[in-house]
């Protein structure tokens, strides 16, 4: 399957946009603008955009919603270009038909529920998601070429659509910390998926085989679990910290100071494992050498920023940097994992 220059450009733009939206989402929370728009999908009951009375908080929140639209457009562009490259019109046209049909049905659901006096936002979102998932399944069935790339592209598009719903749920639930935390974790996961797309886009197709010693591969996968645990405790810590997203939303669940220490334990274990992985890779000249080194570097900066923010009363800027760095660190590790295998040698 030939990879067009346009697909490469949009794939990189999609990855960068997923990183940027973590920063804009963090800005919403760290400036207390989480309820800058009181409604969803509208900003106010009567307006799609913020009004002058909503001030800077409305602008910041609406800016993040606008960024979501850009992320979705880029994800759609990547998917359409990948479909065209993999199957031409035979793959592209059905996906477009599913999209148009989904939009028509979603608008119909919105109008019907609104006319009945209920909120049409949720039914509209559900219809769109179902149409996207159905389109993804059909697309993967009829397109046998580069299903790895198509699967990743569909995950990003459906994920962005689902993220919009989760973001709306965060507003409608008054910034429930678990919903807000899940919103961030999902955004981080999408950064990892777009990073995986970039790696697989340039990979040789066909069967693959292990390119490193089996014990080393097992260690890398164990480290993946430690990384996930570190991120999970980080999200839980922030969810109960001082930056709730709105000055009137108070956290009364777990003790954030205790969670900060708990978060650091897997973090330090992760640092040790990262050094071992990089050390072995460089000593044995493994294909993970370069990216394991990049992972160690990103993790070292992340730990430094984490300690700095913890000792300076969690200034919003440092917390935001910590959030973005977490996504970049996880993305670097995704590349390490994908470097564990190589195209199988013909025997």
SULJOWO-V263283 format. One record per pair of residues at least 24 apart in sequence whose ideal C-beta (glycine too) atoms are under 8 Angstrom apart, sorted by sequence separation. I is the first residue (numbers start at 1). J is the second residue. D is the distance in Angstrom with one decimal. If there is no record, write none. Layout:
i=[I & I]
j=[J & J]
d=[D & D]
This chain:
i=[33 & 36 & 37 & 162 & 163 & 301 & 302 & 31 & 32 & 33 & 36 & 37 & 102 & 103 & 106 & 132 & 133 & 237 & 274 & 31 & 35 & 36 & 102 & 105 & 132 & 233 & 237 & 33 & 34 & 159 & 163 & 236 & 298 & 302 & 33 & 37 & 102 & 103 & 271 & 31 & 102 & 129 & 132 & 233 & 234 & 270 & 271 & 101 & 102 & 159 & 160 & 233 & 298 & 299 & 159 & 298 & 28 & 99 & 129 & 271 & 27 & 28 & 98 & 99 & 102 & 128 & 129 & 230 & 233 & 234 & 98 & 156 & 159 & 295 & 298 & 268 & 28 & 98 & 99 & 125 & 129 & 230 & 267 & 27 & 98 & 156 & 229 & 230 & 295 & 155 & 156 & 294 & 295 & 24 & 25 & 125 & 267 & 24 & 95 & 98 & 125 & 226 & 230 & 94 & 152 & 156 & 291 & 294 & 295 & 152 & 264 & 21 & 24 & 95 & 122 & 125 & 188 & 226 & 227 & 94 & 95 & 152 & 153 & 226 & 291 & 292 & 94 & 152 & 291 & 21 & 185 & 20 & 21 & 121 & 185 & 223 & 226 & 91 & 94 & 149 & 152 & 288 & 291 & 17 & 21 & 185 & 223 & 260 & 91 & 149 & 184 & 222 & 223 & 288 & 90 & 91 & 148 & 149 & 287 & 288 & 17 & 18 & 90 & 287 & 17 & 181 & 184 & 219 & 223 & 87 & 181 & 287 & 83 & 87 & 14 & 17 & 86 & 181 & 219 & 220 & 87 & 181 & 219 & 86 & 146 & 180 & 277 & 14 & 83 & 86 & 13 & 14 & 85 & 178 & 216 & 177 & 14 & 86 & 177 & 10 & 14 & 82 & 86 & 216 & 180 & 216 & 10 & 11 & 82 & 83 & 177 & 10 & 82 & 220 & 175 & 212 & 83 & 175 & 216 & 7 & 10 & 79 & 82 & 175 & 213 & 243 & 242 & 241 & 243 & 7 & 79 & 175 & 177 & 212 & 6 & 7 & 78 & 79 & 170 & 174 & 211 & 212 & 177 & 211 & 212 & 243 & 4 & 79 & 7 & 75 & 78 & 79 & 241 & 78 & 41 & 4 & 40 & 75 & 76 & 238 & 3 & 75 & 2 & 1 & 1 & 72 & 75 & 238 & 72 & 234 & 71 & 72 & 68 & 72 & 234 & 68 & 231 & 68 & 68 & 231 & 65 & 227 & 227 & 227 & 224 & 223 & 224 & 220 & 221 & 220 & 78 & 220 & 41 & 217 & 40 & 41 & 40 & 211 & 212 & 211 & 210 & 211 & 40 & 210 & 211 & 39 & 40 & 209 & 38 & 208 & 209 & 37 & 208 & 209 & 192 & 199 & 203 & 208 & 209 & 34 & 35 & 191 & 195 & 199 & 207 & 208 & 209 & 34 & 191 & 194 & 195 & 206 & 207 & 18 & 188 & 192 & 196 & 200 & 206 & 35 & 184 & 188 & 191 & 192 & 195 & 199 & 204 & 35 & 187 & 191 & 195 & 203 & 34 & 14 & 25 & 188 & 192 & 196 & 1 & 1 & 34 & 1 & 29 & 25 & 25 & 22 & 25 & 22 & 21 & 22 & 18 & 22 & 18 & 19 & 18 & 15 & 18 & 15 & 14 & 15 & 15 & 11 & 14 & 15 & 11 & 12 & 11 & 11 & 8 & 7 & 3 & 3 & 1 & 34 & 35 & 34 & 35 & 32 & 33 & 34 & 30 & 32 & 33 & 29 & 32 & 35 & 29 & 32 & 34 & 29 & 28 & 31 & 30 & 30 & 30 & 30 & 26 & 27 & 26 & 23 & 26 & 26 & 23 & 22 & 23 & 22 & 19 & 22 & 19 & 18 & 19 & 19 & 15]
j=[57 & 60 & 61 & 186 & 187 & 325 & 326 & 56 & 57 & 58 & 61 & 62 & 127 & 128 & 131 & 157 & 158 & 262 & 299 & 57 & 61 & 62 & 128 & 131 & 158 & 259 & 263 & 60 & 61 & 186 & 190 & 263 & 325 & 329 & 61 & 65 & 130 & 131 & 299 & 60 & 131 & 158 & 161 & 262 & 263 & 299 & 300 & 131 & 132 & 189 & 190 & 263 & 328 & 329 & 190 & 329 & 60 & 131 & 161 & 303 & 60 & 61 & 131 & 132 & 135 & 161 & 162 & 263 & 266 & 267 & 132 & 190 & 193 & 329 & 332 & 303 & 64 & 134 & 135 & 161 & 165 & 266 & 303 & 64 & 135 & 193 & 266 & 267 & 332 & 193 & 194 & 332 & 333 & 63 & 64 & 164 & 306 & 64 & 135 & 138 & 165 & 266 & 270 & 135 & 193 & 197 & 332 & 335 & 336 & 194 & 306 & 64 & 67 & 138 & 165 & 168 & 231 & 269 & 270 & 138 & 139 & 196 & 197 & 270 & 335 & 336 & 139 & 197 & 336 & 67 & 231 & 67 & 68 & 168 & 232 & 270 & 273 & 139 & 142 & 197 & 200 & 336 & 339 & 67 & 71 & 235 & 273 & 310 & 142 & 200 & 235 & 273 & 274 & 339 & 142 & 143 & 200 & 201 & 339 & 340 & 70 & 71 & 143 & 340 & 71 & 235 & 238 & 273 & 277 & 142 & 236 & 342 & 139 & 143 & 71 & 74 & 143 & 238 & 276 & 277 & 145 & 239 & 277 & 145 & 205 & 239 & 336 & 74 & 143 & 146 & 74 & 75 & 146 & 239 & 277 & 239 & 77 & 149 & 240 & 74 & 78 & 146 & 150 & 280 & 245 & 281 & 77 & 78 & 149 & 150 & 244 & 78 & 150 & 288 & 244 & 281 & 153 & 245 & 286 & 78 & 81 & 150 & 153 & 246 & 284 & 314 & 314 & 314 & 316 & 81 & 153 & 249 & 251 & 286 & 81 & 82 & 153 & 154 & 245 & 249 & 286 & 287 & 253 & 287 & 288 & 319 & 81 & 156 & 85 & 153 & 156 & 157 & 319 & 157 & 121 & 85 & 121 & 156 & 157 & 319 & 85 & 157 & 85 & 85 & 86 & 157 & 160 & 323 & 160 & 322 & 160 & 161 & 160 & 164 & 326 & 163 & 326 & 164 & 167 & 330 & 167 & 329 & 330 & 333 & 333 & 333 & 337 & 336 & 337 & 337 & 197 & 340 & 164 & 340 & 167 & 168 & 168 & 339 & 340 & 340 & 340 & 341 & 171 & 341 & 342 & 171 & 172 & 341 & 171 & 341 & 342 & 171 & 342 & 343 & 327 & 334 & 338 & 343 & 344 & 170 & 171 & 327 & 331 & 335 & 343 & 344 & 345 & 171 & 328 & 331 & 332 & 343 & 344 & 156 & 326 & 330 & 334 & 338 & 344 & 174 & 323 & 327 & 330 & 331 & 334 & 338 & 343 & 175 & 327 & 331 & 335 & 343 & 175 & 156 & 167 & 330 & 334 & 338 & 145 & 146 & 180 & 149 & 180 & 183 & 184 & 184 & 187 & 187 & 187 & 188 & 187 & 191 & 190 & 191 & 191 & 191 & 194 & 194 & 194 & 195 & 197 & 194 & 197 & 198 & 197 & 198 & 198 & 201 & 201 & 201 & 201 & 202 & 205 & 244 & 245 & 245 & 246 & 244 & 245 & 246 & 243 & 245 & 246 & 243 & 246 & 249 & 244 & 247 & 249 & 245 & 245 & 316 & 316 & 317 & 319 & 320 & 319 & 320 & 320 & 320 & 323 & 324 & 323 & 323 & 324 & 324 & 324 & 327 & 327 & 327 & 328 & 331 & 331]
d=[4.0 & 5.7 & 4.7 & 7.3 & 6.5 & 6.3 & 6.5 & 7.7 & 6.7 & 7.6 & 3.2 & 5.9 & 6.4 & 7.3 & 7.4 & 6.5 & 6.2 & 7.7 & 5.3 & 7.0 & 7.5 & 7.0 & 5.4 & 6.8 & 4.9 & 6.6 & 4.8 & 4.1 & 7.0 & 6.8 & 7.2 & 7.6 & 6.7 & 5.3 & 4.8 & 7.0 & 7.6 & 7.9 & 6.0 & 5.7 & 2.6 & 6.8 & 5.9 & 5.6 & 5.2 & 6.7 & 7.5 & 6.3 & 6.5 & 7.3 & 6.9 & 4.0 & 5.8 & 5.5 & 5.0 & 4.3 & 5.7 & 7.2 & 5.8 & 6.2 & 6.1 & 5.5 & 5.7 & 7.8 & 7.4 & 6.1 & 6.3 & 7.0 & 6.4 & 7.9 & 7.5 & 6.0 & 7.0 & 6.8 & 5.2 & 7.9 & 4.9 & 6.2 & 6.7 & 7.6 & 7.3 & 4.3 & 6.4 & 7.2 & 3.3 & 5.5 & 4.6 & 5.0 & 4.5 & 5.4 & 5.9 & 5.0 & 5.2 & 6.4 & 5.6 & 7.3 & 7.0 & 4.5 & 5.4 & 6.8 & 4.7 & 5.4 & 5.3 & 7.3 & 5.7 & 7.2 & 6.1 & 7.8 & 5.7 & 7.9 & 7.5 & 7.1 & 4.9 & 8.0 & 7.9 & 7.6 & 6.7 & 5.6 & 5.8 & 5.9 & 5.4 & 5.8 & 6.5 & 4.9 & 4.5 & 5.3 & 6.7 & 4.4 & 4.8 & 5.0 & 6.9 & 6.8 & 6.7 & 6.7 & 7.5 & 6.9 & 6.1 & 6.2 & 6.8 & 6.5 & 6.6 & 5.1 & 5.9 & 7.5 & 5.4 & 5.5 & 4.5 & 6.0 & 6.4 & 5.8 & 5.9 & 7.5 & 7.0 & 4.5 & 6.9 & 4.4 & 5.3 & 6.3 & 4.9 & 6.7 & 6.0 & 6.4 & 7.7 & 7.9 & 4.7 & 4.3 & 7.8 & 7.2 & 6.3 & 7.1 & 6.6 & 6.7 & 6.6 & 4.2 & 7.5 & 5.2 & 5.2 & 7.2 & 7.1 & 6.1 & 6.3 & 4.4 & 6.4 & 4.5 & 6.7 & 6.4 & 7.3 & 4.3 & 7.1 & 4.8 & 5.3 & 5.7 & 7.5 & 6.9 & 7.7 & 3.7 & 7.7 & 7.1 & 6.6 & 6.1 & 5.1 & 7.3 & 6.0 & 6.0 & 6.4 & 7.9 & 4.7 & 5.5 & 5.3 & 6.8 & 7.3 & 5.0 & 5.8 & 7.4 & 6.2 & 8.0 & 7.9 & 4.5 & 7.0 & 6.9 & 6.2 & 7.8 & 4.8 & 5.8 & 7.8 & 7.0 & 6.1 & 6.2 & 6.5 & 4.2 & 4.3 & 4.8 & 6.2 & 5.1 & 5.8 & 6.3 & 5.3 & 6.4 & 7.9 & 6.5 & 7.4 & 7.0 & 6.8 & 5.2 & 6.5 & 6.1 & 6.5 & 7.6 & 6.2 & 7.5 & 7.0 & 5.2 & 7.9 & 8.0 & 5.3 & 6.2 & 6.3 & 4.6 & 6.0 & 7.2 & 6.6 & 4.4 & 6.2 & 5.4 & 5.4 & 7.4 & 5.1 & 7.8 & 4.7 & 8.0 & 5.4 & 6.9 & 7.1 & 7.5 & 6.6 & 7.0 & 6.2 & 5.6 & 7.0 & 6.8 & 7.6 & 7.9 & 6.5 & 5.9 & 6.9 & 7.7 & 6.5 & 6.5 & 7.5 & 6.2 & 7.3 & 6.2 & 7.9 & 5.1 & 7.4 & 6.3 & 3.4 & 7.3 & 5.5 & 6.3 & 6.6 & 5.6 & 4.9 & 5.9 & 4.0 & 7.3 & 6.0 & 6.3 & 7.4 & 4.2 & 6.5 & 6.7 & 6.5 & 7.7 & 7.8 & 7.5 & 7.9 & 6.0 & 4.4 & 7.2 & 6.5 & 4.3 & 3.9 & 5.6 & 7.3 & 5.8 & 7.2 & 7.3 & 7.6 & 8.0 & 8.0 & 5.7 & 4.1 & 7.8 & 6.4 & 5.4 & 5.4 & 7.2 & 6.7 & 7.5 & 6.9 & 4.7 & 6.8 & 5.5 & 5.0 & 4.8 & 4.4 & 6.6 & 7.3 & 5.3 & 6.4 & 7.8 & 4.8 & 6.7 & 8.0 & 5.9 & 4.7 & 6.4 & 5.4 & 4.7 & 7.5 & 7.8 & 7.0 & 7.3 & 6.9 & 7.3 & 6.4 & 5.2 & 6.4 & 6.9 & 7.0 & 6.9 & 5.0 & 5.7 & 4.6 & 7.1 & 5.1 & 4.1 & 5.2 & 6.1 & 7.6 & 7.3 & 7.7 & 6.0 & 5.7 & 6.8 & 5.7 & 5.9 & 6.9 & 7.3 & 5.8 & 7.4 & 7.2 & 7.4 & 7.2 & 2.7 & 4.7 & 8.0 & 7.4 & 4.8 & 5.2 & 6.6 & 7.7 & 5.7 & 5.5 & 7.7 & 7.6 & 5.1 & 7.1 & 4.3 & 6.8 & 7.0 & 3.8 & 7.8 & 5.9 & 5.5 & 7.2 & 6.5 & 4.2 & 6.4 & 4.6 & 7.0 & 7.5 & 5.9 & 5.2 & 5.4 & 6.5 & 5.2 & 5.9 & 7.8 & 6.7 & 8.0 & 7.8]
